[in-house]
Amino acid sequence: MDVPNHDKALQWVRWFRRLRLRGKITVLAIPLILLAGWSAFTYFGPLRAERSRNRELRRDSDSLATENEALTRERDKLETQLAPFLAAANRSFPEAPADQRLDLLLEKMDQLIKAVQDAARKISPDRVLTQDTMRRVTTSLRSAPRLNVDILCLSGDAESFSLATQICEAFKEAGWQLEGATQAIFDQPVKGLLIQFGKRPPKQIQQAIAAIFDGLGYASMAEVNHELPEDLLKTTVGAK
C-alpha cells in the first residue's frame, strides 16, 4: 500500500477510497486509539495523583490521631498527679484567684522545705575528727615541711571553736608549733571549712588536708590564695 507523498486533499481522499476495508478501518482506528489513550491519561493521571494524596492525608491523619491520643493520656496522667496539689491549694488559699492558688502553695512548700533543712542543720551532729582521722593527719604532717599556721573560727560558735581546736591539736601532735584557734568576727556568714595556702602545698600537707575533709563529711574547700604569704597555711572554720 503506497502512501502519496503530496498534501493535496483530493489525492488523500482518492488514496483513502482505494484502500480495502481493513485498511480504512486501520487508518481510522489509529487516531481513535491515540485519542482514547490521551483521554485516559488526562483523566486517570490526575485521579491517581489525587488518590495518592488522599492516602498520604489519611496516613498523616492517622499519625496525628495517634499523637493526640498519646498527648491526651499524658495530660490525663498529669492532671491525676496534680489533682491532690490543686485540692490542697484550693483548701489553703480559698480567697486567692484560682489561677494563683497553686503558685501560692508551691511558695509555701518551698518555705517549709527551707525551714526543715535549717532545723536539720541545727540538730546535725557536731563535726569531729575521729581517732583514725587524727592518725592519718598527724602521719602526713610529721614528714611535711613546716609552714606558719593560722586557724580562725566563728566567735561565739562553740561547735566551730571545737573543730578548730581539734585541728590545732592534730598539728601540735605532729610536732608543729602554733598558737591555739583564734575566734574572729566576719563581715559575712561563713560556713564549712576553708583551708588556704600562699602557694601550692607539698604532697604530705595535701594528704593531711584530704584526710581532714574525708573525716568530716561536711562542706569543705582548699585553695591557693596568692594574696597570702607563701609560707602561710590559713584555716577558717565556719558554721556547719
Sequence and secondary structure as in RCSB ss.txt:
>XXXX:A:sequence
MDVPNHDKALQWVRWFRRLRLRGKITVLAIPLILLAGWSAFTYFGPLRAERSRNRELRRDSDSLATENEALTRER
DKLETQLAPFLAAANRSFPEAPADQRLDLLLEKMDQLIKAVQDAARKISPDRVLTQDTMRRVTTSLRSAPRLNVD
ILCLSGDAESFSLATQICEAFKEAGWQLEGATQAIFDQPVKGLLIQFGKRPPKQIQQAIAAIFDGLGYASMAEVN
HELPEDLLKTTVGAK
>XXXX:A:secstr
    SS  HHHHHHHHHHS HHHHHHHHHHHHHHHHHHHHHHHHHHHHHHHHHHHHHHHHHHHHHHHHHHHHHHH
HHHHHHHHHHHHHHHHH TTS GGGHHHHHHHHHHHHHHHHHHHHHHHS      HHHHHHHHHHHHTS   EEE
EEEETT HHHHHHHHHHHHHHHHTT      EEE  SS  BSEEEEESS   HHHHHHHHHHHHHH S EEEEE 
TTS TTEEEEEE B 
